[in-house]
Amino acid sequence: MNAMKSGWFSEISDLWPGIALSLKVEEVLHSERSQFQEILVVKTKTHGRALMLDGAIQCTEKDEFSYHEMISYLPLCSHPKPKDILIVGGGDGGVAREVAKHPDVERITLVDIDDRVIEVCKQYLPRLSLGLNNPKVTVSVGDGFEFLRNHRGEFDVIITDSSDPVGK
């Protein structure tokens, strides 16, 4: 259950019983139902703008770097020469932004199923989505599993930045 009540957004999940994550909301900046999910962007009191997908907090401007750096640098630094990188998901652009900083990376392909997440993040989360504008990055809208089936063996590193497998 996830709720907006009395100016607070709360994420409550059976995955972590007895715990709720809540953010004080100053303003709802964007809310829509895309073909795939509920997309919500809010301005919070202490964490800047926040992105929620299907009621789950994906990132906040204040601390998104910790997630995006870790999900990017650990696999990149585990490969001796990571030139060609695939990001599955990551439509907010944060992982692409961090991957592009690695000196060996030459080509980044990002595949996200929901073009609306990409567009909403470009509009409301520009510090994250700037990664999508890097000349090393090619963005493809589509199913990541299908993309992988058609591009076997093409990538040195594959980073999965998709939503948690929760819900319907």
Legacy VTK file of the C-alpha trace (Angstrom):
# vtk DataFile Version 3.0
C-alpha trace
ASCII
DATASET POLYDATA
POINTS 168 float
0.000 0.000 0.000
1.282 3.424 -0.894
-0.530 6.583 -0.007
-0.500 10.330 -0.182
-2.080 11.560 3.046
-1.884 14.874 4.876
0.968 16.060 2.663
3.047 12.901 3.083
3.830 10.171 0.556
4.311 6.823 2.302
5.634 3.647 0.771
4.464 0.602 2.701
5.292 -2.875 1.430
4.962 -6.493 2.510
8.625 -6.823 1.487
9.629 -4.971 4.657
6.971 -5.599 7.334
6.752 -3.036 10.102
8.607 -0.369 8.118
7.333 2.569 6.069
9.321 5.093 4.077
7.691 8.521 4.030
8.511 11.842 2.411
6.901 15.204 3.222
5.496 16.483 -0.067
5.399 20.195 -0.852
3.987 19.844 -4.361
2.919 17.183 -6.842
4.765 18.089 -10.037
3.546 15.295 -12.299
1.169 12.349 -12.059
0.103 10.000 -14.834
-0.660 6.413 -15.691
1.516 5.329 -18.612
0.910 2.172 -20.608
3.050 0.310 -18.055
2.886 2.030 -14.654
1.886 4.920 -12.420
4.442 7.740 -12.659
4.611 10.349 -9.911
7.108 13.179 -9.436
6.889 15.311 -6.311
8.832 18.125 -4.709
9.703 17.064 -1.169
10.514 19.225 1.826
14.004 17.775 2.455
15.031 15.559 -0.481
14.309 17.706 -3.530
12.335 16.103 -6.286
11.425 12.434 -6.046
10.348 9.865 -8.638
7.870 7.139 -7.744
6.828 4.287 -10.040
3.806 2.201 -9.104
3.918 3.710 -5.638
7.540 2.763 -4.970
10.122 5.479 -4.376
12.757 5.155 -7.104
15.020 8.086 -6.268
15.293 11.514 -4.713
17.559 14.332 -5.866
19.277 14.481 -2.483
20.647 10.949 -2.405
20.216 9.382 -5.853
23.963 9.507 -6.454
24.632 6.771 -3.888
22.436 4.291 -5.759
23.527 5.285 -9.264
27.239 5.246 -8.434
27.092 1.822 -6.769
24.976 0.114 -9.444
27.337 1.516 -12.108
30.873 1.422 -10.725
30.835 -2.042 -9.147
30.194 -3.896 -12.428
32.333 -1.496 -14.487
35.312 -1.893 -12.165
34.887 -5.672 -12.191
35.585 -5.818 -15.934
39.123 -5.331 -17.306
38.052 -3.185 -20.293
34.348 -2.227 -20.264
33.799 -0.631 -23.674
30.235 -1.584 -24.638
27.632 -1.294 -21.895
23.952 -2.197 -21.836
21.601 -0.646 -19.278
18.216 -2.355 -18.980
15.782 0.098 -17.428
17.280 3.268 -16.064
14.987 5.631 -17.938
15.737 8.363 -15.394
19.271 8.598 -16.878
21.225 8.363 -13.614
23.024 5.121 -14.442
23.860 6.353 -17.947
25.289 9.539 -16.413
27.586 7.541 -14.113
28.578 4.886 -16.679
29.626 7.605 -19.132
32.198 8.852 -16.589
34.245 5.627 -16.821
37.298 6.262 -19.049
37.105 2.935 -20.928
33.425 3.147 -21.857
32.881 3.895 -25.541
29.244 2.919 -26.154
26.225 2.839 -23.858
22.893 1.394 -24.927
19.947 2.055 -22.632
16.742 0.068 -23.146
13.686 1.111 -21.155
10.191 -0.178 -21.758
8.446 3.070 -20.799
9.121 6.122 -22.934
6.995 8.208 -20.565
9.480 7.677 -17.704
12.234 8.952 -19.991
10.257 12.037 -21.022
8.993 12.832 -17.518
12.512 12.587 -16.098
13.869 14.853 -18.830
11.293 17.437 -17.805
11.375 17.132 -13.997
14.715 15.502 -13.088
17.282 17.154 -15.387
20.338 16.314 -13.217
19.578 12.620 -13.697
18.339 12.691 -17.260
21.387 14.587 -18.532
22.959 11.134 -18.788
20.572 10.378 -21.648
22.029 13.249 -23.689
25.626 12.008 -23.552
26.956 11.295 -27.081
28.025 7.804 -25.950
24.398 6.929 -25.105
21.839 5.419 -27.468
18.337 5.150 -26.025
15.996 2.439 -27.234
12.412 2.112 -26.049
11.360 -1.496 -25.712
11.420 -4.680 -23.689
14.876 -5.348 -22.231
14.469 -9.138 -22.332
13.554 -9.016 -26.013
16.475 -6.687 -26.716
18.881 -9.100 -25.010
17.562 -12.034 -27.058
18.410 -10.120 -30.231
21.826 -8.798 -29.105
23.625 -11.736 -27.516
27.328 -11.308 -26.849
27.452 -7.644 -27.876
28.088 -6.092 -24.464
30.964 -6.223 -22.006
28.783 -5.261 -19.041
25.006 -5.409 -18.566
23.470 -3.356 -15.757
19.857 -3.969 -14.801
18.197 -0.872 -13.347
14.579 -1.944 -13.520
11.841 -1.587 -10.933
11.544 -4.158 -8.189
9.438 -7.165 -9.255
6.464 -6.206 -7.111
2.821 -5.773 -7.898
0.140 -7.083 -10.171
LINES 1 169
168 0 1 2 3 4 5 6 7 8 9 10 11 12 13 14 15 16 17 18 19 20 21 22 23 24 25 26 27 28 29 30 31 32 33 34 35 36 37 38 39 40 41 42 43 44 45 46 47 48 49 50 51 52 53 54 55 56 57 58 59 60 61 62 63 64 65 66 67 68 69 70 71 72 73 74 75 76 77 78 79 80 81 82 83 84 85 86 87 88 89 90 91 92 93 94 95 96 97 98 99 100 101 102 103 104 105 106 107 108 109 110 111 112 113 114 115 116 117 118 119 120 121 122 123 124 125 126 127 128 129 130 131 132 133 134 135 136 137 138 139 140 141 142 143 144 145 146 147 148 149 150 151 152 153 154 155 156 157 158 159 160 161 162 163 164 165 166 167
